Amino acid sequence: METTTETLPLTPDATLQEIINFNPFAEDLLTTIGVDTEALSDKTLRQLCVQKQWSEYEVLDWIVTFRPDAKLEEQTTDREIVAVSRLLLNDSIPRIETLANDILRDLQRVHDLHGNQVTWLKSAVWYINKLIDRQTSWWSFEKESLYPQLTHLTDPSADLNRDELEQSLSVLDEKHRQTRHLIRKIRSVSNDLTVNEFACATFHILVGNLRHYFDALTTYIRIEREDLIPQVRKRLQS
């Protein structure tokens, strides 16, 4: 990460409490990289990073620019097909893509620095790249095939091909299965993304982003399986 002081709204001399006040989600982020925010709330980020030998501007950039995924479980009270699919397409996919890009940006660097010391990295890199590649293919399928078909489903004047839509639902189910399998595999080979507390900031940030990426994908799949697909099948049977 290349960050200058001019691009950040806070400095490393801000206390952890001040940073959390600026971005409440920072508390969760710091926790994911092994920081006890309650015990260290009065410590400045610079002091923390000096102690842990992290790059303070790299950590600060991650904290102040990171935004959580849309609260899908709170926004799907209207469970109509168009509302759910629009939420996934416009809110969730861009956030997950940002996480994937951040992971790819740091993955090779971390592997080059720590691959010899952290044995799981060598195995996990292949699976992480494969997961992101599968996710990209999944998004292309949804944008180019599935969502246009859903538009036809909700428009009485549209020419709906029911067999084609059923086939798309089968494809979607397979993509869910592949994604969940790869997430489980990465967690397994990495001992649930174990990282030594003395590793560099980039490694901690990579692992933090991976955890959020897995959670976002899992939530996305849950929304499709529990909200979107049942609504689609209900329409097909009507």
Long-range contacts (C-beta under 8 A, 24 or more apart in sequence): 1-55, 1-57, 1-58, 1-61, 1-62, 1-105, 1-106, 1-202, 1-205, 3-57, 3-58, 3-60, 3-61, 4-57, 5-57, 7-61, 8-57, 8-60, 8-61, 8-64, 9-64, 10-60, 10-64, 11-60, 12-44, 12-45, 12-46, 12-49, 12-56, 12-57, 12-60, 13-44, 13-45, 13-46, 14-44, 14-45, 15-41, 15-42, 15-43, 15-44, 15-45, 16-40, 16-41, 16-42, 16-43, 16-44, 16-45, 16-48, 17-41, 17-42, 19-45, 19-60, 19-63, 19-64, 22-64, 23-63, 23-64, 23-66, 25-66, 25-67, 25-68, 26-63, 26-64, 26-66, 28-68, 29-62, 29-63, 29-66, 29-208, 30-63, 32-207, 32-208, 32-211, 32-212, 33-59, 33-204, 33-205, 33-207, 33-208, 34-195, 34-197, 34-204, 49-201, 52-197, 52-198, 52-201, 53-198, 53-200, 54-200, 54-201, 54-204, 55-200, 55-201, 55-202, 58-201, 58-202, 58-205, 59-201, 59-204, 59-205, 62-205, 62-208, 67-95, 68-95, 68-212, 69-95, 69-96, 69-212, 69-215, 69-216, 69-219, 70-95, 72-219, 72-220, 72-223, 73-219, 73-223, 76-223, 76-227, 79-227, 79-231, 80-154, 80-231, 81-150, 81-153, 81-154, 81-228, 81-231, 81-232, 81-235, 82-150, 82-151, 82-154, 84-223, 84-227, 84-228, 84-231, 85-147, 85-150, 85-228, 87-223, 88-142, 88-220, 88-223, 88-224, 88-228, 89-142, 89-143, 89-147, 92-216, 92-219, 92-220, 92-223, 93-139, 93-142, 95-216, 96-135, 96-213, 96-216, 96-217, 96-220, 97-139, 99-209, 99-212, 99-213, 99-216, 100-132, 100-135, 100-136, 100-213, 102-209, 103-128, 103-132, 103-206, 103-209, 103-210, 103-213, 104-129, 104-132, 106-202, 106-205, 106-206, 106-209, 107-206, 109-202, 110-200, 110-202, 110-203, 110-206, 113-200, 113-202, 113-203, 114-199, 114-200, 114-203, 118-195, 118-196, 118-199, 118-203, 120-189, 120-190, 120-191, 120-194, 121-190, 123-189, 123-190, 124-186, 124-189, 124-190, 127-182, 127-185, 127-186, 127-189, 128-186, 128-210, 130-182, 131-179, 131-182, 131-183, 131-186, 134-175, 134-178, 134-179, 134-182, 135-179, 135-217, 137-175, 138-175, 138-179, 141-168, 141-171, 141-172, 141-175, 142-172, 145-171, 146-172, 150-232, 153-232, 153-235, 153-236, 154-235, 162-236, 165-232, 165-236, 166-236, 169-229, 169-232, 169-233, 172-224, 172-229, 176-221, 176-224, 176-225, 179-217, 179-221, 180-218, 180-221, 183-214, 183-217, 183-218, 186-210, 186-214, 187-214
